[in-house]
Amino acid sequence: MQSAHALAMNELNKIRENNITELERKKAEIRTAAPEYSKIESDLMKGGNALLRSVLHGGKDFEKIKNFIQEKQKKKISILKSLNLPDDYLDEHFNCDICHDTGFDENGKKCVCLKALTMKYIDINSNMTALMKKQTFENFDFSLFSPVPDNSGKSSLDIAKTVYNSAKDFSDNFENGLNLMLKGNAGTGKTYISSCIANRALARGKTVYYQTSYKLCETLENVKFGKYENPDELSSAVSVIKYINSVDLLIIDDLGTEFITQFTAAALFDLINTRLINNKSTVISTNLDFDSMEKLYSSRFTSRILGDFKIMIITGGDLRKQMFEKR
């Protein structure tokens, strides 16, 4: 997986190549329709070179050469008009007039087009589904949560509002070394909250990668034990592993649903521990209690979570059922 910046620069390179190809196609079209254009084209090139030499040698014959070029330009335009084509038909075309599709303006600063393309690929690299990209803090649906208090005196709506505020605050400040674990039964909204966090992070220009614990461990195991026969699949998986170690925000969904082996338990610990050491933030969702977590992984794994993650408990009914019934 290439970085968003590299992917954006690749797209700009393709844009430039496509524009050059299109210009050459137009020139070939004119040469076929008006064979005399080839001679004018050659004369213009010679005139340009002569003008450059003139400037380098004190301007000798500068006006004469300039008049020669202007005369050839007039003939070129005359040919275009005879073919009912606009005067600028053979001009260079740029998708971005600011940077001429290089990605950087005349001051060497990133152009707005490069920034926009980078944001596009940051979004693509997030690995989020179309549904997840619609789940934001701005359209958070509190009507999915019951306002009826439970035995503790709190309703799932009260808890949802508390979780919402804490998650929103986390998404605005996680780069300060914050980590989050969302705990709750299946269907209580852990992935929903994770999506909201991810979308806020993406809107802030942060890199995000979402994956279920099952798929993440499968990738780690397949690479470790050489289970990829296709070289392209192996290369892609290796780049994903590299990316999840460096991404600003990693979201691991449904911890505990993967096939847990001695390797996957150790690999998950190493991943989380490495990200903690490198001050990279992680969000983990799970329906495991801490006793089960310790048995499945290790005491050092659970210790890391308790020591370095903020724990948010989400309770309530099955959100998926509520969302289905609202359709």
C-alpha positions in Angstrom: 0.0 0.0 0.0 1.6 3.3 -1.1 1.3 6.4 0.9 -1.5 8.8 0.0 1.1 11.4 -1.1 2.8 8.9 -3.4 -0.5 7.8 -4.9 -1.5 11.5 -5.5 1.8 12.2 -7.2 1.3 9.1 -9.4 -2.1 10.4 -10.5 -0.5 13.8 -11.4 2.1 12.0 -13.4 -0.6 10.1 -15.3 -2.5 13.4 -15.9 0.7 15.0 -17.4 1.3 11.9 -19.5 -2.3 11.8 -20.8 -2.2 15.5 -21.7 1.1 15.1 -23.5 -0.4 12.1 -25.4 -3.5 14.1 -26.3 -1.4 17.0 -27.6 0.7 14.6 -29.8 -2.6 13.1 -31.1 -3.8 16.6 -32.1 -0.5 17.4 -33.8 -0.6 14.1 -35.8 -4.2 15.0 -36.8 -3.1 18.4 -38.1 -0.1 17.0 -39.9 -2.4 14.6 -41.8 -5.0 17.2 -42.6 -2.4 19.9 -43.5 1.0 18.4 -44.5 2.5 21.9 -44.6 2.1 22.1 -40.8 5.1 19.8 -40.3 7.4 22.4 -42.0 5.9 25.2 -39.8 6.4 23.0 -36.7 10.1 22.4 -37.6 10.6 26.1 -38.3 9.1 27.1 -35.0 11.5 24.7 -33.2 14.5 26.1 -35.0 13.3 29.6 -34.3 13.0 28.8 -30.6 16.5 27.4 -30.4 17.9 30.4 -32.4 16.1 32.8 -30.0 17.7 31.1 -27.0 21.2 31.3 -28.6 20.6 35.0 -29.4 19.7 35.7 -25.7 22.9 33.9 -24.6 25.0 35.8 -27.0 23.9 39.4 -26.2 20.8 39.6 -28.3 22.3 39.4 -31.8 19.5 39.2 -34.5 16.9 39.0 -31.7 14.2 41.1 -33.4 14.8 39.3 -36.7 14.4 35.9 -35.1 11.3 37.1 -33.1 9.6 38.3 -36.3 10.4 35.0 -37.9 8.7 33.1 -35.1 5.7 35.4 -35.1 5.2 34.9 -38.8 5.3 31.1 -38.4 2.8 31.4 -35.5 0.4 33.3 -37.8 0.7 30.6 -40.5 0.0 28.0 -37.8 -3.1 29.8 -36.7 -4.2 30.2 -40.3 -4.0 26.4 -40.8 -6.1 25.8 -37.7 -8.7 28.3 -38.8 -8.8 26.6 -42.2 -9.7 23.4 -40.4 -12.3 25.2 -38.2 -10.2 24.6 -35.1 -9.6 27.2 -32.3 -6.3 29.2 -32.1 -5.3 27.4 -28.9 -6.0 23.9 -30.2 -2.3 23.0 -30.1 -1.5 24.8 -26.8 -0.3 22.7 -23.8 -3.3 21.8 -21.6 -3.0 21.6 -17.8 -5.7 20.3 -15.5 -4.4 22.7 -12.9 -3.3 26.2 -14.0 -1.6 26.9 -10.7 1.0 24.2 -10.7 0.7 22.9 -14.3 0.0 19.4 -12.8 3.4 19.2 -11.0 1.8 19.4 -7.5 3.8 22.4 -6.5 3.3 26.1 -7.1 5.9 28.6 -8.3 7.0 29.1 -4.7 7.6 25.3 -4.2 4.6 24.9 -1.9 2.1 22.1 -2.2 -0.6 23.0 -4.7 -4.3 22.8 -3.7 -4.7 20.1 -6.3 -2.1 17.9 -4.7 -3.6 18.5 -1.3 -7.0 17.4 -2.6 -5.7 14.3 -4.3 -3.8 13.4 -1.1 -7.0 13.7 0.9 -8.7 11.4 -1.7 -6.2 8.7 -1.3 -6.1 9.0 2.5 -9.8 8.3 2.4 -9.3 5.3 0.0 -6.5 3.9 2.1 -8.7 3.9 5.2 -10.3 0.6 4.2 -13.7 1.8 5.4 -17.0 0.6 3.7 -19.4 3.0 2.1 -21.8 2.6 5.0 -19.0 3.4 7.6 -18.1 6.6 5.7 -21.7 7.8 6.2 -21.5 7.3 10.0 -20.3 10.6 11.4 -20.7 12.7 14.6 -22.6 15.2 12.5 -25.4 12.7 11.6 -25.2 10.6 14.8 -28.7 9.1 15.3 -29.5 9.3 19.0 -33.0 8.0 18.3 -31.5 4.5 18.0 -30.9 4.5 21.8 -33.6 3.9 24.4 -34.3 6.7 26.9 -35.7 4.2 29.4 -33.4 3.9 32.5 -32.1 0.5 33.5 -31.6 -0.8 37.1 -28.6 1.5 37.5 -30.8 4.5 36.8 -29.2 5.3 33.5 -30.6 4.7 30.0 -28.8 3.6 26.9 -29.4 7.1 25.6 -27.6 8.6 28.5 -24.7 6.3 28.0 -24.7 7.0 24.3 -24.4 10.7 24.9 -21.5 10.2 27.3 -19.7 7.9 24.8 -20.5 10.3 22.0 -18.9 13.3 23.8 -15.8 11.3 24.9 -15.3 9.8 21.4 -15.7 13.1 19.8 -13.1 14.6 22.1 -10.8 11.6 21.4 -11.1 12.1 17.6 -10.0 15.7 18.0 -7.0 15.0 20.1 -5.8 11.4 19.6 -2.5 12.4 18.0 -1.3 13.4 21.5 -0.7 9.7 22.3 -4.3 8.7 23.2 -5.7 5.3 22.7 -9.2 3.9 23.1 -10.9 0.6 23.8 -14.7 0.3 23.2 -16.3 -2.5 25.2 -19.8 -3.8 24.8 -22.0 -6.6 23.7 -22.5 -7.3 20.0 -24.6 -4.7 18.2 -24.4 -2.0 20.8 -22.7 0.5 18.5 -18.9 0.0 18.8 -18.3 0.0 15.1 -20.7 2.9 14.7 -18.7 4.9 17.2 -15.4 3.8 15.6 -16.7 5.0 12.2 -17.5 8.4 13.6 -14.0 8.7 15.1 -12.4 7.6 11.8 -14.4 10.1 9.7 -13.6 12.9 12.0 -9.9 12.0 11.8 -10.0 11.8 8.0 -11.7 15.2 7.9 -8.8 16.5 9.9 -6.3 15.2 7.3 -5.1 12.3 9.5 -4.4 8.8 8.0 -6.7 6.0 9.2 -6.8 2.3 8.7 -9.8 0.1 9.7 -9.7 -3.6 9.9 -11.4 -6.4 11.8 -9.2 -8.3 14.2 -10.0 -11.5 12.2 -8.7 -10.1 8.9 -5.8 -8.3 10.5 -4.5 -11.5 12.2 -5.1 -13.5 9.0 -2.9 -11.0 7.1 -0.2 -11.1 9.7 -0.2 -14.9 9.8 -0.3 -15.4 6.0 2.8 -13.2 5.6 4.7 -14.7 8.5 4.1 -18.3 7.3 4.4 -17.7 3.5 0.8 -18.5 2.7 0.6 -16.2 -0.3 1.5 -18.0 -3.6 0.8 -14.9 -5.7 3.7 -12.4 -5.5 1.3 -9.5 -6.0 -0.8 -10.6 -3.1 2.2 -11.0 -0.9 3.5 -7.5 -1.8 0.1 -6.0 -1.1 -0.1 -7.7 2.3 3.4 -6.7 3.3 2.6 -3.0 2.3 -0.5 -3.2 4.4 1.4 -4.4 7.5 3.9 -1.6 7.0 1.1 0.9 6.7 -0.7 -0.3 9.9 2.5 0.3 11.8 2.8 3.9 10.7 -0.8 5.1 10.2 -2.0 7.9 12.4 -5.0 6.0 13.7 -5.4 2.3 13.5 -8.9 0.8 14.3 -9.1 -2.8 15.2 -12.7 -4.0 15.3 -14.1 -7.1 17.1 -11.0 -8.2 19.0 -11.6 -11.8 20.1 -13.3 -12.9 16.9 -10.1 -14.0 15.2 -8.6 -17.5 15.4 -6.3 -17.0 18.3 -3.0 -18.8 18.2 0.3 -18.3 20.1 1.5 -16.4 17.0 -1.6 -14.1 16.6 -1.6 -13.3 20.3 2.1 -12.3 20.2 1.7 -10.5 16.9 -1.2 -8.4 18.1 0.7 -7.5 21.3 3.8 -6.5 19.2 1.7 -4.4 16.9 0.0 -2.5 19.7 3.2 -2.2 21.7 5.1 -0.9 18.7 2.4 1.7 18.0 2.5 2.8 21.7 6.3 3.2 21.6 6.0 5.2 18.4 3.2 7.4 19.9 0.7 6.2 17.3 -3.0 6.0 18.4 -5.1 2.8 18.3 -8.8 2.2 18.7 -9.9 -1.4 19.7 -13.5 -2.6 20.0 -14.4 -5.9 21.7 -17.1 -7.7 23.6 -14.5 -9.5 25.8 -14.2 -8.9 29.5 -10.7 -8.5 30.9 -10.5 -11.9 32.4 -11.3 -13.5 29.0 -8.9 -11.1 27.3 -6.1 -12.2 29.6 -6.8 -15.9 29.1 -6.9 -15.5 25.3 -3.9 -13.3 24.9 -1.7 -12.7 27.9 -1.5 -10.7 31.1 1.0 -8.3 29.5 -1.5 -7.7 26.7 -4.2 -6.9 29.1 -1.8 -4.8 31.2 -1.0 -2.7 28.2 -4.7 -2.1 27.5 -5.5 -1.1 31.1 -2.4 1.0 31.4 -2.4 2.9 28.0 -6.0 2.8 26.7 -9.0 4.8 27.8 -11.9 2.3 28.3 -15.4 3.2 27.2 -18.3 0.8 28.0 -21.2 0.8 25.7 -24.4 -0.8 26.8 -28.0 -1.1 25.4 -29.9 -3.1 22.9 -29.0 -4.3 19.4 -28.4 -1.2 17.3 -28.4 -3.3 14.1 -32.0 -4.3 14.8 -33.0 -0.7 15.6 -31.4 0.5 12.3 -33.1 -2.3 10.3 -36.5 -1.4 11.8 -36.1 2.3 10.9 -35.6 1.5 7.2 
